[in-house]
Amino acid sequence: MDAYQNLHVPSYIRDDNLSEECKNLISSLPKDKDLMGITLCNYKGFWYYPNTLQAILDVEKNFRPRDTDIIVASFPKSGTTWLKALVFALVQRGKYRANPKGHPLLHENPHDLVPFVDIDLYYNGQIPDLTKFPNHSLFGTHMPMSLLLETVKGVSCKIVYICRNMKDVMVSNWRFRGMLHHKDMHGDTLDAMFDSYRRGVHFYGPFWDNVLGYWKQSLENPKQVLFMRYEEIKENPKAQLKRLAEFLGCPFSEEEEESGTMDEILELCSLRNLRDLEANRHGKKTRFDADCSVFFRKGEAGDWKNHLTHDMGRELDEIVKEKLQGSGLKF
Ligand code: A3P
């Protein structure tokens, strides 16, 4: 495949691990190319790389979470790693009090502690036996709400979604792709990325439909779906952590509030702390064919200004505003 030549392409982005059923399906789906010229196909309104679509089909058929499970959902590059760490630290907070040095977040990447349903568990034709998973399991996903909704029908598991300004998401993704492909990214790939976001043709996108699905569900079913924003957590981390804990049914006690438990969790999950840990500096994330370090970069709100022109930013803002019109959701 031409697009792969001279390019390091992680397996979830490829198209070499497909069942006959998936191949047949893909032959009938709308297709497009991403910024590197790699094929994306549109299934039920969202864009996927073929090997990931295979996993999505398996998830649709087989994934049934339990009432006690928690799903961390996001659009890629919106703060998934951070939210996974925060949720893990919150629900496990009693367990490691006596032995803080043994905390799994100090030794493992958050994506290993909270695996993606789509890109980890059901990847490569695997059908995991979820009955063997502990109650209160944590799962991650980038799947749109519309697909997830089918799998959680009748199940009261909690779903927490994180979103982020699309301009920062786009720039973060552009940088991420450079790291994934071991490639210096120049202006041509940034222009191609810009075009893909403008058109809504990007992995798990369109961005606005992914975000809107969770937004609407959070309004309709606020006990099941919590909608969070990267920028709000950065701006007011304690208030957002408290909100998250309350939603998950594990609110902070007065004693915890007074003894600084929230500060401890926020420090443990901070970008600076996670990025500098051995596991995240030198560990590997096999599914991504990548170093764990690729998940930690600047972590700033507004970094897009260092890469996009004012006009590019305005154009993306206008598109998002139009797409979200009438929903009550604003960026
Ligand atoms: P930047 O590329 O803008 O730095 P995701 O986890 O969804 O892949 O998102 C990655 C983005 O979240 C990256 O943004 C990364 O630096 C940032 N990030 C990762 N861990 C973080 C943390 N603990 N706190 C804040 N931001 C974090």
py3Dmol code that shows the C-alpha trace and the ligand (Angstrom):
import py3Dmol

protein = """\
ATOM      1  CA  MET A   1       0.000   0.000   0.000  1.00  0.00           C
ATOM      2  CA  ASP A   2       1.521   3.235  -1.192  1.00  0.00           C
ATOM      3  CA  ALA A   3       0.582   5.267   1.832  1.00  0.00           C
ATOM      4  CA  TYR A   4       2.631   2.980   4.087  1.00  0.00           C
ATOM      5  CA  GLN A   5       5.850   3.304   2.116  1.00  0.00           C
ATOM      6  CA  ASN A   6       8.647   4.802   4.177  1.00  0.00           C
ATOM      7  CA  LEU A   7       6.170   5.454   6.963  1.00  0.00           C
ATOM      8  CA  HIS A   8       5.926   3.820  10.370  1.00  0.00           C
ATOM      9  CA  VAL A   9       2.224   2.917  10.555  1.00  0.00           C
ATOM     10  CA  PRO A  10       0.816   1.481  13.818  1.00  0.00           C
ATOM     11  CA  SER A  11      -1.439  -1.529  13.356  1.00  0.00           C
ATOM     12  CA  TYR A  12      -4.700   0.166  14.385  1.00  0.00           C
ATOM     13  CA  ILE A  13      -4.268   2.553  11.460  1.00  0.00           C
ATOM     14  CA  ARG A  14      -3.658  -0.224   8.910  1.00  0.00           C
ATOM     15  CA  ASP A  15      -5.986  -2.405   6.840  1.00  0.00           C
ATOM     16  CA  ASP A  16      -4.253  -5.770   7.014  1.00  0.00           C
ATOM     17  CA  ASN A  17      -6.230  -7.560   9.703  1.00  0.00           C
ATOM     18  CA  LEU A  18      -9.779  -7.812   8.434  1.00  0.00           C
ATOM     19  CA  SER A  19     -12.382 -10.561   8.372  1.00  0.00           C
ATOM     20  CA  GLU A  20     -14.155 -11.293   5.083  1.00  0.00           C
ATOM     21  CA  GLU A  21     -17.282  -9.740   6.575  1.00  0.00           C
ATOM     22  CA  CYS A  22     -15.428  -6.528   7.352  1.00  0.00           C
ATOM     23  CA  LYS A  23     -13.774  -6.449   3.920  1.00  0.00           C
ATOM     24  CA  ASN A  24     -17.183  -6.812   2.264  1.00  0.00           C
ATOM     25  CA  LEU A  25     -18.641  -4.107   4.446  1.00  0.00           C
ATOM     26  CA  ILE A  26     -15.742  -1.751   3.724  1.00  0.00           C
ATOM     27  CA  SER A  27     -16.155  -2.238  -0.019  1.00  0.00           C
ATOM     28  CA  SER A  28     -19.607  -0.669   0.294  1.00  0.00           C
ATOM     29  CA  LEU A  29     -18.648   2.238   2.593  1.00  0.00           C
ATOM     30  CA  PRO A  30     -17.707   5.819   1.683  1.00  0.00           C
ATOM     31  CA  LYS A  31     -13.923   6.267   1.820  1.00  0.00           C
ATOM     32  CA  ASP A  32     -11.482   9.126   2.081  1.00  0.00           C
ATOM     33  CA  LYS A  33      -7.816   9.712   2.942  1.00  0.00           C
ATOM     34  CA  ASP A  34      -6.266  11.159   6.076  1.00  0.00           C
ATOM     35  CA  LEU A  35      -3.419  13.674   6.212  1.00  0.00           C
ATOM     36  CA  MET A  36      -0.837  10.954   5.463  1.00  0.00           C
ATOM     37  CA  GLY A  37      -2.853   9.506   2.567  1.00  0.00           C
ATOM     38  CA  ILE A  38      -4.073   6.527   4.635  1.00  0.00           C
ATOM     39  CA  THR A  39      -7.598   5.207   3.985  1.00  0.00           C
ATOM     40  CA  LEU A  40     -10.463   6.044   6.309  1.00  0.00           C
ATOM     41  CA  CYS A  41     -13.950   4.621   5.861  1.00  0.00           C
ATOM     42  CA  ASN A  42     -17.239   5.977   7.085  1.00  0.00           C
ATOM     43  CA  TYR A  43     -19.366   3.605   9.140  1.00  0.00           C
ATOM     44  CA  LYS A  44     -22.701   4.866  10.528  1.00  0.00           C
ATOM     45  CA  GLY A  45     -21.582   8.484  10.128  1.00  0.00           C
ATOM     46  CA  PHE A  46     -18.072   8.265  11.649  1.00  0.00           C
ATOM     47  CA  TRP A  47     -14.605   7.732  10.155  1.00  0.00           C
ATOM     48  CA  TYR A  48     -12.369   4.788  11.066  1.00  0.00           C
ATOM     49  CA  TYR A  49      -9.179   3.150   9.884  1.00  0.00           C
ATOM     50  CA  PRO A  50     -10.057  -0.330   8.585  1.00  0.00           C
ATOM     51  CA  ASN A  51      -8.376  -2.371  11.355  1.00  0.00           C
ATOM     52  CA  THR A  52     -10.158  -0.246  13.949  1.00  0.00           C
ATOM     53  CA  LEU A  53     -13.468  -0.673  12.159  1.00  0.00           C
ATOM     54  CA  GLN A  54     -12.986  -4.425  12.491  1.00  0.00           C
ATOM     55  CA  ALA A  55     -12.668  -3.930  16.256  1.00  0.00           C
ATOM     56  CA  ILE A  56     -15.696  -1.615  16.319  1.00  0.00           C
ATOM     57  CA  LEU A  57     -17.813  -4.315  14.662  1.00  0.00           C
ATOM     58  CA  ASP A  58     -16.671  -6.817  17.277  1.00  0.00           C
ATOM     59  CA  VAL A  59     -17.440  -4.334  20.062  1.00  0.00           C
ATOM     60  CA  GLU A  60     -20.916  -3.768  18.650  1.00  0.00           C
ATOM     61  CA  LYS A  61     -21.585  -7.494  18.653  1.00  0.00           C
ATOM     62  CA  ASN A  62     -19.970  -8.475  21.925  1.00  0.00           C
ATOM     63  CA  PHE A  63     -19.266  -5.681  24.399  1.00  0.00           C
ATOM     64  CA  ARG A  64     -21.792  -5.525  27.236  1.00  0.00           C
ATOM     65  CA  PRO A  65     -20.540  -3.589  30.283  1.00  0.00           C
ATOM     66  CA  ARG A  66     -21.991  -4.187  33.725  1.00  0.00           C
ATOM     67  CA  ASP A  67     -23.902  -1.731  35.907  1.00  0.00           C
ATOM     68  CA  THR A  68     -20.838  -1.226  38.073  1.00  0.00           C
ATOM     69  CA  ASP A  69     -18.395  -0.475  35.229  1.00  0.00           C
ATOM     70  CA  ILE A  70     -17.171   2.974  34.288  1.00  0.00           C
ATOM     71  CA  ILE A  71     -16.473   4.056  30.726  1.00  0.00           C
ATOM     72  CA  VAL A  72     -14.081   6.935  30.024  1.00  0.00           C
ATOM     73  CA  ALA A  73     -15.025   8.283  26.616  1.00  0.00           C
ATOM     74  CA  SER A  74     -13.412  11.014  24.551  1.00  0.00           C
ATOM     75  CA  PHE A  75     -12.598  12.358  21.161  1.00  0.00           C
ATOM     76  CA  PRO A  76      -8.893  11.578  20.510  1.00  0.00           C
ATOM     77  CA  LYS A  77      -6.449  14.169  21.885  1.00  0.00           C
ATOM     78  CA  SER A  78      -9.003  15.747  24.204  1.00  0.00           C
ATOM     79  CA  GLY A  79      -7.381  14.691  27.478  1.00  0.00           C
ATOM     80  CA  THR A  80      -8.212  10.969  27.527  1.00  0.00           C
ATOM     81  CA  THR A  81      -4.978  10.041  29.320  1.00  0.00           C
ATOM     82  CA  TRP A  82      -5.598  12.628  32.033  1.00  0.00           C
ATOM     83  CA  LEU A  83      -9.222  11.613  32.585  1.00  0.00           C
ATOM     84  CA  LYS A  84      -8.281   7.921  32.704  1.00  0.00           C
ATOM     85  CA  ALA A  85      -5.691   8.715  35.376  1.00  0.00           C
ATOM     86  CA  LEU A  86      -8.131  10.855  37.376  1.00  0.00           C
ATOM     87  CA  VAL A  87     -10.924   8.282  37.305  1.00  0.00           C
ATOM     88  CA  PHE A  88      -8.539   5.477  38.244  1.00  0.00           C
ATOM     89  CA  ALA A  89      -7.047   7.496  41.092  1.00  0.00           C
ATOM     90  CA  LEU A  90     -10.499   8.503  42.341  1.00  0.00           C
ATOM     91  CA  VAL A  91     -12.077   5.072  42.479  1.00  0.00           C
ATOM     92  CA  GLN A  92      -8.956   3.378  43.851  1.00  0.00           C
ATOM     93  CA  ARG A  93      -8.106   6.071  46.382  1.00  0.00           C
ATOM     94  CA  GLY A  94      -8.691   3.997  49.500  1.00  0.00           C
ATOM     95  CA  LYS A  95      -6.638   1.056  48.331  1.00  0.00           C
ATOM     96  CA  TYR A  96      -3.158   2.549  48.236  1.00  0.00           C
ATOM     97  CA  ARG A  97      -3.331   4.896  51.220  1.00  0.00           C
ATOM     98  CA  ALA A  98      -1.147   2.612  53.323  1.00  0.00           C
ATOM     99  CA  ASN A  99       1.314   2.072  50.478  1.00  0.00           C
ATOM    100  CA  PRO A 100       1.350   5.169  48.272  1.00  0.00           C
ATOM    101  CA  LYS A 101       4.561   4.109  46.516  1.00  0.00           C
ATOM    102  CA  GLY A 102       2.785   1.000  45.253  1.00  0.00           C
ATOM    103  CA  HIS A 103       0.148   3.047  43.418  1.00  0.00           C
ATOM    104  CA  PRO A 104      -0.300   1.577  39.914  1.00  0.00           C
ATOM    105  CA  LEU A 105      -0.310   5.041  38.335  1.00  0.00           C
ATOM    106  CA  LEU A 106       3.310   5.400  39.435  1.00  0.00           C
ATOM    107  CA  HIS A 107       4.299   2.237  37.579  1.00  0.00           C
ATOM    108  CA  GLU A 108       1.963   1.854  34.620  1.00  0.00           C
ATOM    109  CA  ASN A 109       0.671   4.029  31.827  1.00  0.00           C
ATOM    110  CA  PRO A 110      -2.967   5.159  32.362  1.00  0.00           C
ATOM    111  CA  HIS A 111      -3.922   3.471  29.069  1.00  0.00           C
ATOM    112  CA  ASP A 112      -2.795   0.118  30.471  1.00  0.00           C
ATOM    113  CA  LEU A 113      -4.836   0.633  33.628  1.00  0.00           C
ATOM    114  CA  VAL A 114      -7.914   1.752  31.698  1.00  0.00           C
ATOM    115  CA  PRO A 115      -7.771  -0.115  28.379  1.00  0.00           C
ATOM    116  CA  PHE A 116      -9.633   1.050  25.307  1.00  0.00           C
ATOM    117  CA  VAL A 117     -12.539  -1.216  24.445  1.00  0.00           C
ATOM    118  CA  ASP A 118     -12.079  -0.557  20.742  1.00  0.00           C
ATOM    119  CA  ILE A 119      -8.302  -0.211  20.296  1.00  0.00           C
ATOM    120  CA  ASP A 120      -7.185  -2.675  23.018  1.00  0.00           C
ATOM    121  CA  LEU A 121      -9.727  -5.230  24.214  1.00  0.00           C
ATOM    122  CA  TYR A 122     -11.534  -6.178  21.014  1.00  0.00           C
ATOM    123  CA  TYR A 123      -8.589  -5.447  18.806  1.00  0.00           C
ATOM    124  CA  ASN A 124      -7.238  -8.000  16.367  1.00  0.00           C
ATOM    125  CA  GLY A 125     -10.243 -10.323  16.502  1.00  0.00           C
ATOM    126  CA  GLN A 126      -9.988 -10.856  20.282  1.00  0.00           C
ATOM    127  CA  ILE A 127     -13.264 -11.379  22.142  1.00  0.00           C
ATOM    128  CA  PRO A 128     -12.427 -10.970  25.842  1.00  0.00           C
ATOM    129  CA  ASP A 129     -14.483 -12.765  28.463  1.00  0.00           C
ATOM    130  CA  LEU A 130     -15.785  -9.806  30.434  1.00  0.00           C
ATOM    131  CA  THR A 131     -17.260 -12.038  33.126  1.00  0.00           C
ATOM    132  CA  LYS A 132     -13.661 -12.629  34.235  1.00  0.00           C
ATOM    133  CA  PHE A 133     -13.085  -8.882  34.647  1.00  0.00           C
ATOM    134  CA  PRO A 134     -13.539  -7.532  38.164  1.00  0.00           C
ATOM    135  CA  ASN A 135     -16.698  -5.648  39.026  1.00  0.00           C
ATOM    136  CA  HIS A 136     -16.136  -1.903  38.792  1.00  0.00           C
ATOM    137  CA  SER A 137     -13.917  -2.300  35.733  1.00  0.00           C
ATOM    138  CA  LEU A 138     -12.759   0.821  33.955  1.00  0.00           C
ATOM    139  CA  PHE A 139     -12.816   0.998  30.166  1.00  0.00           C
ATOM    140  CA  GLY A 140     -11.868   3.679  27.665  1.00  0.00           C
ATOM    141  CA  THR A 141     -13.329   4.408  24.252  1.00  0.00           C
ATOM    142  CA  HIS A 142     -13.359   6.966  21.446  1.00  0.00           C
ATOM    143  CA  MET A 143     -16.516   5.403  19.998  1.00  0.00           C
ATOM    144  CA  PRO A 144     -19.368   7.772  19.239  1.00  0.00           C
ATOM    145  CA  MET A 145     -22.251   7.804  21.705  1.00  0.00           C
ATOM    146  CA  SER A 146     -24.605   6.399  19.080  1.00  0.00           C
ATOM    147  CA  LEU A 147     -22.601   3.139  18.909  1.00  0.00           C
ATOM    148  CA  LEU A 148     -21.890   3.002  22.626  1.00  0.00           C
ATOM    149  CA  LEU A 149     -25.582   3.506  23.378  1.00  0.00           C
ATOM    150  CA  GLU A 150     -26.398   0.213  21.677  1.00  0.00           C
ATOM    151  CA  THR A 151     -23.932  -1.659  23.892  1.00  0.00           C
ATOM    152  CA  VAL A 152     -25.108  -0.062  27.163  1.00  0.00           C
ATOM    153  CA  LYS A 153     -28.852  -0.519  26.562  1.00  0.00           C
ATOM    154  CA  GLY A 154     -30.463  -1.403  29.877  1.00  0.00           C
ATOM    155  CA  VAL A 155     -27.133  -1.071  31.710  1.00  0.00           C
ATOM    156  CA  SER A 156     -26.657   1.691  34.273  1.00  0.00           C
ATOM    157  CA  CYS A 157     -22.860   1.906  34.012  1.00  0.00           C
ATOM    158  CA  LYS A 158     -21.375   5.399  34.284  1.00  0.00           C
ATOM    159  CA  ILE A 159     -19.945   7.157  31.237  1.00  0.00           C
ATOM    160  CA  VAL A 160     -17.622  10.150  31.572  1.00  0.00           C
ATOM    161  CA  TYR A 161     -16.794  12.078  28.413  1.00  0.00           C
ATOM    162  CA  ILE A 162     -14.049  14.654  27.995  1.00  0.00           C
ATOM    163  CA  CYS A 163     -13.947  17.187  25.190  1.00  0.00           C
ATOM    164  CA  ARG A 164     -11.564  19.991  24.271  1.00  0.00           C
ATOM    165  CA  ASN A 165     -11.447  22.932  21.932  1.00  0.00           C
ATOM    166  CA  MET A 166     -11.170  21.552  18.371  1.00  0.00           C
ATOM    167  CA  LYS A 167      -8.234  23.801  17.422  1.00  0.00           C
ATOM    168  CA  ASP A 168      -6.083  22.422  20.262  1.00  0.00           C
ATOM    169  CA  VAL A 169      -7.303  18.898  19.520  1.00  0.00           C
ATOM    170  CA  MET A 170      -6.216  19.314  15.920  1.00  0.00           C
ATOM    171  CA  VAL A 171      -2.753  20.618  16.748  1.00  0.00           C
ATOM    172  CA  SER A 172      -2.291  17.963  19.443  1.00  0.00           C
ATOM    173  CA  ASN A 173      -3.258  15.296  16.924  1.00  0.00           C
ATOM    174  CA  TRP A 174      -0.885  16.697  14.320  1.00  0.00           C
ATOM    175  CA  ARG A 175       1.997  16.527  16.793  1.00  0.00           C
ATOM    176  CA  PHE A 176       0.894  13.053  17.902  1.00  0.00           C
ATOM    177  CA  ARG A 177       0.894  11.781  14.332  1.00  0.00           C
ATOM    178  CA  GLY A 178       4.457  13.028  13.871  1.00  0.00           C
ATOM    179  CA  MET A 179       5.501  11.010  16.937  1.00  0.00           C
ATOM    180  CA  LEU A 180       3.538   7.938  15.824  1.00  0.00           C
ATOM    181  CA  HIS A 181       4.986   7.929  12.322  1.00  0.00           C
ATOM    182  CA  HIS A 182       8.499   8.951  13.481  1.00  0.00           C
ATOM    183  CA  LYS A 183       8.277  11.825  11.074  1.00  0.00           C
ATOM    184  CA  ASP A 184       9.085  15.523  11.185  1.00  0.00           C
ATOM    185  CA  MET A 185       5.782  17.182  10.427  1.00  0.00           C
ATOM    186  CA  HIS A 186       5.958  20.238   8.191  1.00  0.00           C
ATOM    187  CA  GLY A 187       3.447  22.819   6.988  1.00  0.00           C
ATOM    188  CA  ASP A 188       2.056  20.537   4.254  1.00  0.00           C
ATOM    189  CA  THR A 189       0.837  17.974   6.786  1.00  0.00           C
ATOM    190  CA  LEU A 190      -0.563  20.742   9.006  1.00  0.00           C
ATOM    191  CA  ASP A 191      -2.506  22.072   6.002  1.00  0.00           C
ATOM    192  CA  ALA A 192      -3.772  18.555   5.284  1.00  0.00           C
ATOM    193  CA  MET A 193      -4.770  18.139   8.943  1.00  0.00           C
ATOM    194  CA  PHE A 194      -6.539  21.501   8.889  1.00  0.00           C
ATOM    195  CA  ASP A 195      -8.436  20.429   5.789  1.00  0.00           C
ATOM    196  CA  SER A 196      -9.433  17.119   7.389  1.00  0.00           C
ATOM    197  CA  TYR A 197     -10.829  18.898  10.465  1.00  0.00           C
ATOM    198  CA  ARG A 198     -12.577  21.477   8.331  1.00  0.00           C
ATOM    199  CA  ARG A 199     -14.293  18.676   6.399  1.00  0.00           C
ATOM    200  CA  GLY A 200     -14.950  16.489   9.432  1.00  0.00           C
ATOM    201  CA  VAL A 201     -12.974  13.622   7.850  1.00  0.00           C
ATOM    202  CA  HIS A 202     -10.745  12.357  10.662  1.00  0.00           C
ATOM    203  CA  PHE A 203     -10.459   9.282  12.887  1.00  0.00           C
ATOM    204  CA  TYR A 204     -13.592   8.961  15.063  1.00  0.00           C
ATOM    205  CA  GLY A 205     -14.881  12.229  13.589  1.00  0.00           C
ATOM    206  CA  PRO A 206     -16.539  14.429  12.637  1.00  0.00           C
ATOM    207  CA  PHE A 207     -15.367  16.048  15.851  1.00  0.00           C
ATOM    208  CA  TRP A 208     -18.656  17.940  16.293  1.00  0.00           C
ATOM    209  CA  ASP A 209     -20.826  14.840  15.894  1.00  0.00           C
ATOM    210  CA  ASN A 210     -18.705  12.888  18.371  1.00  0.00           C
ATOM    211  CA  VAL A 211     -18.979  15.720  20.917  1.00  0.00           C
ATOM    212  CA  LEU A 212     -22.677  16.387  20.259  1.00  0.00           C
ATOM    213  CA  GLY A 213     -23.646  12.746  20.759  1.00  0.00           C
ATOM    214  CA  TYR A 214     -22.266  12.760  24.302  1.00  0.00           C
ATOM    215  CA  TRP A 215     -23.497  16.290  25.033  1.00  0.00           C
ATOM    216  CA  LYS A 216     -27.088  15.409  24.163  1.00  0.00           C
ATOM    217  CA  GLN A 217     -26.957  12.155  26.093  1.00  0.00           C
ATOM    218  CA  SER A 218     -25.540  13.959  29.140  1.00  0.00           C
ATOM    219  CA  LEU A 219     -28.585  16.257  29.072  1.00  0.00           C
ATOM    220  CA  GLU A 220     -31.052  13.436  28.536  1.00  0.00           C
ATOM    221  CA  ASN A 221     -29.500  11.083  31.037  1.00  0.00           C
ATOM    222  CA  PRO A 222     -27.338  13.072  33.469  1.00  0.00           C
ATOM    223  CA  LYS A 223     -27.129  10.202  35.944  1.00  0.00           C
ATOM    224  CA  GLN A 224     -25.402   8.043  33.339  1.00  0.00           C
ATOM    225  CA  VAL A 225     -23.346  10.488  31.280  1.00  0.00           C
ATOM    226  CA  LEU A 226     -21.102  13.253  32.618  1.00  0.00           C
ATOM    227  CA  PHE A 227     -19.786  15.774  30.107  1.00  0.00           C
ATOM    228  CA  MET A 228     -16.435  17.331  31.042  1.00  0.00           C
ATOM    229  CA  ARG A 229     -14.127  19.822  29.379  1.00  0.00           C
ATOM    230  CA  TYR A 230     -10.342  19.761  29.334  1.00  0.00           C
ATOM    231  CA  GLU A 231     -10.171  23.531  29.760  1.00  0.00           C
ATOM    232  CA  GLU A 232     -12.488  23.503  32.772  1.00  0.00           C
ATOM    233  CA  ILE A 233     -10.415  20.860  34.540  1.00  0.00           C
ATOM    234  CA  LYS A 234      -7.302  22.945  33.915  1.00  0.00           C
ATOM    235  CA  GLU A 235      -8.992  26.093  35.154  1.00  0.00           C
ATOM    236  CA  ASN A 236     -10.632  24.702  38.245  1.00  0.00           C
ATOM    237  CA  PRO A 237      -9.259  21.231  38.916  1.00  0.00           C
ATOM    238  CA  LYS A 238     -10.619  20.787  42.435  1.00  0.00           C
ATOM    239  CA  ALA A 239     -14.178  21.724  41.554  1.00  0.00           C
ATOM    240  CA  GLN A 240     -14.129  19.430  38.532  1.00  0.00           C
ATOM    241  CA  LEU A 241     -12.611  16.550  40.484  1.00  0.00           C
ATOM    242  CA  LYS A 242     -15.318  16.963  43.102  1.00  0.00           C
ATOM    243  CA  ARG A 243     -17.966  16.960  40.390  1.00  0.00           C
ATOM    244  CA  LEU A 244     -16.468  13.795  38.907  1.00  0.00           C
ATOM    245  CA  ALA A 245     -16.322  12.051  42.291  1.00  0.00           C
ATOM    246  CA  GLU A 246     -19.948  12.928  43.029  1.00  0.00           C
ATOM    247  CA  PHE A 247     -21.057  11.684  39.637  1.00  0.00           C
ATOM    248  CA  LEU A 248     -19.197   8.399  40.096  1.00  0.00           C
ATOM    249  CA  GLY A 249     -20.860   7.879  43.457  1.00  0.00           C
ATOM    250  CA  CYS A 250     -17.665   8.247  45.470  1.00  0.00           C
ATOM    251  CA  PRO A 251     -17.829  11.835  46.825  1.00  0.00           C
ATOM    252  CA  PHE A 252     -15.034  13.190  49.010  1.00  0.00           C
ATOM    253  CA  SER A 253     -15.777  13.057  52.697  1.00  0.00           C
ATOM    254  CA  GLU A 254     -15.223  16.124  54.854  1.00  0.00           C
ATOM    255  CA  GLU A 255     -12.191  14.429  56.314  1.00  0.00           C
ATOM    256  CA  GLU A 256     -10.762  13.778  52.859  1.00  0.00           C
ATOM    257  CA  GLU A 257     -11.375  17.372  51.852  1.00  0.00           C
ATOM    258  CA  GLU A 258      -9.572  18.614  54.941  1.00  0.00           C
ATOM    259  CA  SER A 259      -6.659  16.207  54.672  1.00  0.00           C
ATOM    260  CA  GLY A 260      -5.744  17.211  51.120  1.00  0.00           C
ATOM    261  CA  THR A 261      -6.850  14.035  49.287  1.00  0.00           C
ATOM    262  CA  MET A 262      -7.949  16.078  46.274  1.00  0.00           C
ATOM    263  CA  ASP A 263      -4.569  17.786  46.015  1.00  0.00           C
ATOM    264  CA  GLU A 264      -2.843  14.412  46.217  1.00  0.00           C
ATOM    265  CA  ILE A 265      -4.922  12.985  43.361  1.00  0.00           C
ATOM    266  CA  LEU A 266      -4.411  16.065  41.214  1.00  0.00           C
ATOM    267  CA  GLU A 267      -0.671  15.982  41.836  1.00  0.00           C
ATOM    268  CA  LEU A 268      -0.467  12.246  41.087  1.00  0.00           C
ATOM    269  CA  CYS A 269      -2.325  12.778  37.795  1.00  0.00           C
ATOM    270  CA  SER A 270      -0.606  16.005  36.801  1.00  0.00           C
ATOM    271  CA  LEU A 271       1.076  16.096  33.422  1.00  0.00           C
ATOM    272  CA  ARG A 272       4.406  16.923  35.018  1.00  0.00           C
ATOM    273  CA  ASN A 273       4.238  13.987  37.399  1.00  0.00           C
ATOM    274  CA  LEU A 274       2.992  11.387  34.902  1.00  0.00           C
ATOM    275  CA  ARG A 275       5.331  12.504  32.115  1.00  0.00           C
ATOM    276  CA  ASP A 276       8.418  12.125  34.302  1.00  0.00           C
ATOM    277  CA  LEU A 277       7.658   8.627  35.563  1.00  0.00           C
ATOM    278  CA  GLU A 278       9.875   5.831  34.298  1.00  0.00           C
ATOM    279  CA  ALA A 279       6.864   3.874  32.944  1.00  0.00           C
ATOM    280  CA  ASN A 280       5.765   6.828  30.845  1.00  0.00           C
ATOM    281  CA  ARG A 281       9.221   7.980  29.781  1.00  0.00           C
ATOM    282  CA  HIS A 282      10.489   4.605  28.610  1.00  0.00           C
ATOM    283  CA  GLY A 283       7.439   2.292  28.480  1.00  0.00           C
ATOM    284  CA  LYS A 284       5.855   1.085  25.249  1.00  0.00           C
ATOM    285  CA  LYS A 285       2.223   1.063  24.215  1.00  0.00           C
ATOM    286  CA  THR A 286       2.172  -1.930  21.924  1.00  0.00           C
ATOM    287  CA  ARG A 287      -1.183  -1.367  20.226  1.00  0.00           C
ATOM    288  CA  PHE A 288       0.001   2.058  19.138  1.00  0.00           C
ATOM    289  CA  ASP A 289       3.468   0.773  18.186  1.00  0.00           C
ATOM    290  CA  ALA A 290       4.596   3.782  20.175  1.00  0.00           C
ATOM    291  CA  ASP A 291       6.421   4.938  23.277  1.00  0.00           C
ATOM    292  CA  CYS A 292       4.161   5.877  26.195  1.00  0.00           C
ATOM    293  CA  SER A 293       5.794   9.306  26.127  1.00  0.00           C
ATOM    294  CA  VAL A 294       3.725  10.245  23.045  1.00  0.00           C
ATOM    295  CA  PHE A 295       0.679  10.769  25.270  1.00  0.00           C
ATOM    296  CA  PHE A 296       2.315  13.583  27.230  1.00  0.00           C
ATOM    297  CA  ARG A 297       3.255  16.819  25.531  1.00  0.00           C
ATOM    298  CA  LYS A 298       2.507  20.404  26.541  1.00  0.00           C
ATOM    299  CA  GLY A 299      -0.984  20.096  27.937  1.00  0.00           C
ATOM    300  CA  GLU A 300      -1.892  23.735  27.412  1.00  0.00           C
ATOM    301  CA  ALA A 301      -5.117  25.418  26.471  1.00  0.00           C
ATOM    302  CA  GLY A 302      -4.578  27.613  23.411  1.00  0.00           C
ATOM    303  CA  ASP A 303      -1.439  25.976  21.967  1.00  0.00           C
ATOM    304  CA  TRP A 304      -3.135  26.175  18.551  1.00  0.00           C
ATOM    305  CA  LYS A 305      -2.041  29.811  18.399  1.00  0.00           C
ATOM    306  CA  ASN A 306       1.558  28.659  17.984  1.00  0.00           C
ATOM    307  CA  HIS A 307       0.697  26.738  14.808  1.00  0.00           C
ATOM    308  CA  LEU A 308      -2.428  28.084  13.117  1.00  0.00           C
ATOM    309  CA  THR A 309      -3.032  31.552  11.727  1.00  0.00           C
ATOM    310  CA  HIS A 310      -5.765  33.742  13.158  1.00  0.00           C
ATOM    311  CA  ASP A 311      -7.838  33.122  10.004  1.00  0.00           C
ATOM    312  CA  MET A 312      -7.467  29.349  10.244  1.00  0.00           C
ATOM    313  CA  GLY A 313      -8.579  29.509  13.881  1.00  0.00           C
ATOM    314  CA  ARG A 314     -11.556  31.672  12.986  1.00  0.00           C
ATOM    315  CA  GLU A 315     -12.596  29.331  10.199  1.00  0.00           C
ATOM    316  CA  LEU A 316     -12.570  26.300  12.511  1.00  0.00           C
ATOM    317  CA  ASP A 317     -14.483  28.281  15.149  1.00  0.00           C
ATOM    318  CA  GLU A 318     -17.144  29.219  12.629  1.00  0.00           C
ATOM    319  CA  ILE A 319     -17.571  25.638  11.443  1.00  0.00           C
ATOM    320  CA  VAL A 320     -17.899  24.323  14.988  1.00  0.00           C
ATOM    321  CA  LYS A 321     -20.311  27.110  15.944  1.00  0.00           C
ATOM    322  CA  GLU A 322     -22.527  26.311  12.979  1.00  0.00           C
ATOM    323  CA  LYS A 323     -22.461  22.577  13.624  1.00  0.00           C
ATOM    324  CA  LEU A 324     -23.354  23.005  17.302  1.00  0.00           C
ATOM    325  CA  GLN A 325     -26.066  25.584  16.682  1.00  0.00           C
ATOM    326  CA  GLY A 326     -29.181  25.029  18.744  1.00  0.00           C
ATOM    327  CA  SER A 327     -27.555  22.389  20.964  1.00  0.00           C
ATOM    328  CA  GLY A 328     -26.699  24.724  23.839  1.00  0.00           C
ATOM    329  CA  LEU A 329     -23.065  23.579  23.603  1.00  0.00           C
ATOM    330  CA  LYS A 330     -20.487  26.274  22.936  1.00  0.00           C
ATOM    331  CA  PHE A 331     -16.685  26.388  22.685  1.00  0.00           C
TER     332      PHE A 331
END
"""
ligand_1 = """\
27
A3P
P -1.060 18.460 23.894
O -0.660 17.665 22.682
O -1.821 19.707 23.550
O 0.057 18.708 24.816
P -5.234 12.315 24.792
O -4.871 11.842 26.153
O -6.713 12.359 24.557
O -4.490 11.602 23.739
O -4.820 13.849 24.734
C -3.464 14.205 24.705
C -3.331 15.618 25.191
O -3.541 15.666 26.598
C -1.935 16.163 24.934
O -2.099 17.555 24.721
C -1.246 15.868 26.255
O -0.106 16.658 26.493
C -2.356 16.180 27.237
N -2.197 15.492 28.526
C -1.763 14.227 28.754
N -1.737 13.963 30.060
C -2.149 15.077 30.696
C -2.323 15.435 32.068
N -2.033 14.581 33.021
N -2.763 16.676 32.348
C -3.048 17.554 31.377
N -2.908 17.280 30.055
C -2.460 16.057 29.718
"""
view = py3Dmol.view(width=600, height=400)
view.addModel(protein, "pdb")
view.setStyle({"model": 0}, {"cartoon": {"style": "trace"}})
view.addModel(ligand_1, "xyz")
view.setStyle({"model": 1}, {"stick": {}})
view.zoomTo()
view.show()
